Amino acid sequence: MLREHCAHARFVWNLAVEQHLHWRPGRKSAPGYLEQCRQLTVARAEHPWLAAGSQMVQQHALRDFAQAKANYFRGTHGRPSWRKASRDEGFRVVALRPGDVRRLSRHVAEVRVPKAGWVRFRWSRPVPPGVKSYRITRDRAGRWHVAFAVIPEPIPGPAHGETVGMDRGVAVSVALSTGEMLTVPGLSAGRRRRLRRLQRRLARARPGSNRRVRVKRAAARLRAREADARKDWAAKTSTGIARQFGLIRVEDLRITDMTRSAKGTAGNPGRNVRQKAGLNREILRSGWGLLVRRLEDKAPGRVEKVKPHTTSQRCSACGHVDPESRESQARFVCTACGFAGHADVNAAINIAAGHAVTARGGDGVTRPVNREPHLLLQPAQ
């Protein structure tokens, strides 16, 4: 029944996407949420397999689509796209009553799901009072999750209000202007080798065979382990940064554009496609966007985005800008004053100071907000 709910919610969502894709200038506007709900009532009367599902689940798939469309027109999100089986599995339940969630033991609880009855889940954290809805999802590894919708309280900043800059990279996931460098945990060497073997077996498996399903599920479990570690790291790191610093400055990066494929078209093929694909994977694995989103949720109003122009080429000591100062991925040596240090930390200091140099030679401001990182850097010999 949970799989049926996921299928019905995905079917209704895709119908709404199709209706809005049909719109062109000069045609009648696509139906809104209320009109789509009336159409859903007619469809349920004509198709028994759709009527066998929960009307609440199907209606709120339409409501989610309406919200996604509003976010798209607001400019904060992309256009709502098609949902695919085995990838987009989930549905939402609203109008949750106090007796619909009950705890059975220390680690076990159960929730009432329409058409399915009581479904048990692992009690990982207390459910806050006043929760009105929850979402049930199924990931590619076949695991079911339930998430109760609640807006957590923001984390208060420290009294001193110190400013920190964050430079995001691939070799070092996050470098702070204080000199601290953080790396996202990934799969061990043995699990990476196993994942590569599974990917080769998957390429040889016949489409539609049971063997392909088993191999695909095994590879998904390894990727789910890596994703869980990344999400846990982002949650804990963002909490620590929000508690420690008053103002958090990050680069304003367009990650979607940076990770776009470089394969081009048949008439105009791209160059270094394999290298660019490997870089895209490492950027996504580092969780750049996830960390900033968690910071914005936990420290609202205290996260500022700085233009990333030449922050990695500017000397944090004298303000001189020269691409030759970046000797390697990790080493920065200023060609003007001889200041030397880690390149990512130097960039983080510039971000903390809010520097966004637009022309060669600096912007005239040489004093960073946070001066402690200079104790970690030594001048060139």
C-alpha positions in Angstrom: 0.0 0.0 0.0 2.9 2.4 0.7 4.2 1.6 -2.8 0.7 2.3 -4.2 0.6 5.7 -2.5 4.0 6.5 -4.0 2.8 5.5 -7.5 -0.4 7.4 -7.2 1.3 10.6 -6.0 3.9 10.3 -8.8 1.2 9.7 -11.4 -0.8 12.7 -10.3 2.3 14.9 -10.2 3.3 13.9 -13.7 -0.1 14.7 -15.0 0.2 18.2 -13.6 3.6 18.6 -15.2 2.2 17.5 -18.6 -0.7 19.9 -18.3 1.6 22.9 -17.7 4.1 21.8 -20.4 1.3 21.9 -22.9 0.8 25.7 -22.3 2.2 28.0 -24.9 1.8 31.8 -25.4 -1.7 32.4 -26.8 -3.2 29.3 -25.3 -5.5 29.1 -22.3 -3.7 29.1 -19.0 -3.0 25.8 -17.4 -5.4 24.7 -14.6 -4.6 25.7 -11.1 -4.8 23.7 -7.9 -8.5 23.9 -7.4 -9.3 23.0 -11.0 -6.9 20.1 -10.9 -8.6 18.8 -7.7 -12.0 18.9 -9.5 -10.4 17.0 -12.4 -8.9 14.5 -9.9 -12.4 13.8 -8.5 -13.6 13.0 -12.0 -10.6 10.8 -12.7 -11.2 8.8 -9.5 -14.8 8.2 -10.5 -13.7 6.8 -13.9 -10.7 4.7 -12.8 -11.2 2.3 -9.9 -7.4 1.7 -9.5 -7.0 5.4 -8.8 -10.0 5.5 -6.5 -8.5 2.6 -4.5 -5.8 5.0 -3.3 -6.0 7.8 -0.8 -7.6 11.0 -2.0 -5.6 13.0 0.6 -2.3 11.7 -0.8 -3.3 12.5 -4.4 -4.6 15.9 -3.6 -1.5 16.9 -1.7 0.7 15.8 -4.6 -1.2 18.5 -6.5 -0.6 20.9 -3.7 3.1 20.1 -3.7 3.1 20.8 -7.4 1.4 24.1 -7.0 4.0 25.1 -4.4 6.8 24.0 -6.6 5.4 26.0 -9.5 5.1 29.1 -7.2 8.7 28.6 -6.1 9.7 28.5 -9.8 8.0 31.7 -10.7 9.5 33.3 -7.6 13.0 32.4 -8.9 14.1 30.4 -5.9 13.8 26.9 -7.5 13.9 25.2 -10.9 11.0 24.2 -13.0 9.0 21.2 -11.7 10.1 18.2 -13.8 9.0 14.6 -14.3 9.2 12.1 -11.4 10.5 8.6 -12.2 9.8 5.3 -10.6 12.5 3.9 -8.2 14.0 7.4 -8.0 11.2 9.7 -6.8 9.3 7.5 -4.3 7.3 9.3 -1.6 4.1 10.9 -0.5 2.8 13.4 2.1 0.0 13.0 4.7 -1.5 16.0 6.4 -4.2 16.6 9.1 -2.2 14.6 11.6 -4.1 14.2 14.8 -2.4 13.7 18.2 -3.4 10.0 18.4 -2.0 9.2 15.0 1.5 8.8 16.4 2.3 6.7 19.4 5.4 5.3 21.0 5.6 1.6 21.7 9.0 1.2 23.3 12.3 3.0 23.7 13.2 2.7 20.0 9.9 1.7 18.3 6.9 3.8 17.4 4.1 3.7 14.9 2.1 6.1 12.8 -1.3 5.8 11.2 -1.1 5.9 7.3 -4.3 6.2 5.2 -5.4 2.9 3.7 -2.4 1.1 5.3 -3.2 1.4 9.0 -0.5 1.4 11.7 3.1 1.3 10.3 6.0 0.9 12.7 9.2 3.0 12.5 12.4 3.5 14.5 12.0 6.2 17.1 15.3 8.2 16.4 14.2 11.5 18.0 11.2 12.8 19.8 8.3 14.1 17.7 7.7 17.7 18.6 4.1 18.7 19.7 2.0 20.4 17.2 3.2 18.5 14.1 0.5 18.5 11.4 2.0 16.5 8.6 4.6 14.0 7.7 6.3 12.6 4.5 7.1 9.0 3.8 9.8 8.3 1.2 11.7 5.3 -0.1 15.3 5.7 -1.3 17.0 3.7 -4.0 18.5 1.3 -1.5 14.9 0.2 -0.6 14.8 1.9 2.8 11.6 3.6 4.0 11.8 6.9 5.9 9.2 9.0 7.7 9.9 12.7 8.4 7.6 14.9 10.5 7.3 18.4 9.2 8.5 20.9 11.9 10.4 24.2 11.7 13.2 24.0 14.3 14.3 26.9 16.3 17.3 28.8 15.0 20.6 28.4 16.7 21.5 31.6 18.6 24.9 33.1 17.7 27.7 33.9 20.2 27.8 37.2 22.0 31.2 38.3 20.5 29.8 38.0 16.9 33.0 36.9 15.3 33.0 36.7 11.5 34.2 33.6 9.6 34.8 32.9 5.9 34.3 29.6 4.3 36.1 28.5 1.1 34.7 25.4 -0.5 36.8 23.1 -2.5 37.4 19.5 -3.7 40.6 18.4 -2.1 39.5 20.2 1.1 35.7 20.4 1.3 35.6 23.5 3.5 38.5 25.7 4.7 37.6 28.3 7.4 39.4 31.6 7.8 40.5 30.4 11.3 42.8 27.9 9.6 40.6 24.9 10.2 40.1 22.6 7.2 37.2 20.1 7.0 36.7 17.2 4.7 33.5 15.3 3.9 33.7 11.6 4.9 33.3 9.2 2.1 33.5 5.5 1.4 36.5 3.5 2.5 39.0 2.2 -0.1 37.5 -1.3 0.1 33.9 0.0 -0.4 35.0 2.1 -3.4 36.6 -0.9 -5.0 33.4 -2.9 -4.4 31.3 -0.1 -5.9 33.4 -0.1 -9.0 33.0 -3.9 -9.4 29.3 -3.5 -9.0 29.2 -0.8 -11.6 31.0 -3.1 -14.1 28.6 -6.0 -13.3 25.7 -3.6 -13.8 27.0 -2.6 -17.2 27.1 -6.3 -18.3 23.7 -7.3 -16.8 20.8 -7.7 -19.2 18.1 -5.0 -18.9 15.1 -6.3 -17.1 16.8 -9.3 -15.5 16.7 -10.2 -11.8 20.5 -10.0 -11.7 20.4 -6.4 -12.8 17.9 -5.6 -10.1 20.1 -7.2 -7.4 23.3 -5.5 -8.5 21.6 -2.2 -8.8 20.2 -2.5 -5.3 23.7 -3.5 -3.9 25.3 -0.4 -5.5 22.5 1.8 -4.2 23.1 0.6 -0.7 26.8 1.7 -0.9 25.8 5.1 -2.4 23.2 5.5 0.4 25.9 4.9 3.0 28.0 7.6 1.5 25.0 10.0 1.3 24.1 9.3 4.9 27.6 10.2 6.0 27.6 13.4 4.0 24.3 14.5 5.4 25.4 13.7 9.0 28.6 15.6 8.4 26.7 18.7 7.0 24.3 18.7 10.0 27.0 18.5 12.6 29.4 20.9 10.9 26.7 23.5 10.3 25.6 23.3 13.9 29.1 23.9 15.2 29.8 26.8 12.8 26.4 28.4 13.7 27.2 28.2 17.4 30.8 29.4 17.2 30.5 32.4 14.8 28.1 35.4 14.6 28.4 36.2 10.9 29.2 33.5 8.3 30.4 34.5 4.8 30.5 32.1 1.9 31.1 32.4 -1.8 28.0 32.9 -4.0 28.6 29.9 -6.3 26.2 28.7 -9.0 26.7 25.0 -8.3 24.1 23.9 -10.9 26.0 25.7 -13.7 29.4 24.5 -12.4 28.4 20.9 -12.5 26.7 21.0 -15.9 27.9 18.4 -18.3 30.5 19.4 -20.9 29.7 16.7 -23.5 28.1 19.3 -25.8 26.2 18.2 -28.9 26.9 16.0 -31.8 27.7 19.0 -34.0 29.7 20.8 -31.4 31.2 18.2 -29.0 32.8 19.3 -25.8 36.4 18.9 -24.7 37.9 17.1 -21.7 34.4 15.5 -21.0 35.7 12.7 -18.8 37.8 15.1 -16.7 34.9 17.5 -16.3 32.6 14.6 -15.3 35.0 13.6 -12.6 35.2 17.1 -11.3 31.4 17.4 -11.3 31.2 14.2 -9.2 33.7 15.5 -6.7 31.9 18.8 -6.3 28.6 17.1 -5.7 30.2 14.6 -3.3 31.7 17.5 -1.3 28.2 18.8 -0.4 28.8 22.4 -1.1 25.1 23.4 -1.5 23.9 21.1 1.3 26.2 22.7 3.9 25.1 26.3 3.0 21.4 25.3 3.1 21.8 23.9 6.6 23.6 27.0 7.7 20.8 29.2 6.3 18.2 27.1 8.1 20.1 27.1 11.5 21.5 30.7 11.3 18.9 32.7 9.4 20.0 36.2 8.7 23.6 35.5 9.6 24.8 33.9 6.3 26.1 36.3 3.7 27.1 35.4 0.2 30.2 37.1 -1.3 31.1 37.4 -4.9 33.8 34.8 -5.6 35.8 36.9 -8.1 39.6 36.5 -7.5 39.2 35.5 -3.8 41.7 32.7 -4.5 44.1 35.0 -6.2 44.1 37.9 -3.7 46.7 38.1 -1.0 45.0 38.4 2.4 48.0 40.3 3.8 48.6 43.1 1.2 45.6 42.9 -1.1 47.7 42.2 -4.3 45.9 40.2 -6.9 47.9 37.9 -9.2 47.0 34.5 -10.6 50.7 33.6 -10.4 50.5 33.7 -6.6 48.5 30.5 -6.6 51.5 28.1 -7.1 49.4 24.9 -6.6 46.1 23.7 -5.3 47.4 24.0 -1.7 50.1 26.6 -1.7 49.8 30.4 -2.0 52.8 32.7 -2.2 52.2 36.4 -2.9 54.3 37.7 -5.7 54.3 41.2 -4.2 55.0 40.8 -0.4 56.1 37.2 -0.2 53.2 36.2 2.1 52.8 32.4 2.0 50.3 29.9 3.3 47.6 27.5 2.4 45.7 28.7 -0.6 42.2 27.7 0.7 42.8 29.4 4.0 44.0 32.5 2.3 40.8 32.5 0.1 38.7 32.0 3.3 40.3 35.1 4.9 39.3 37.2 1.8 35.8 35.8 2.0 35.6 36.7 5.7 36.6 40.2 4.9 33.9 40.4 2.2 36.4 41.2 -0.5 35.1 40.9 -4.1 37.9 42.2 -6.3 36.7 43.1 -9.8 39.9 44.5 -11.2 43.6 43.6 -11.1 45.4 45.2 -8.2 42.9 44.9 -5.3 40.1 46.9 -3.9 42.1 49.0 -1.6 41.0 47.3 1.6 43.8 45.1 3.1 42.6 44.4 6.7 40.5 41.2 7.0 37.7 41.0 9.6 39.3 38.0 11.3 43.0 38.5 11.9 43.7 35.2 13.9 44.4 33.2 10.7 47.6 35.2 10.1 49.2 33.4 13.1 49.0 30.2 11.2 50.7 31.5 8.0 54.4 32.0 7.7 56.2 34.4 5.3 58.2 33.0 2.5 61.8 32.4 3.1 
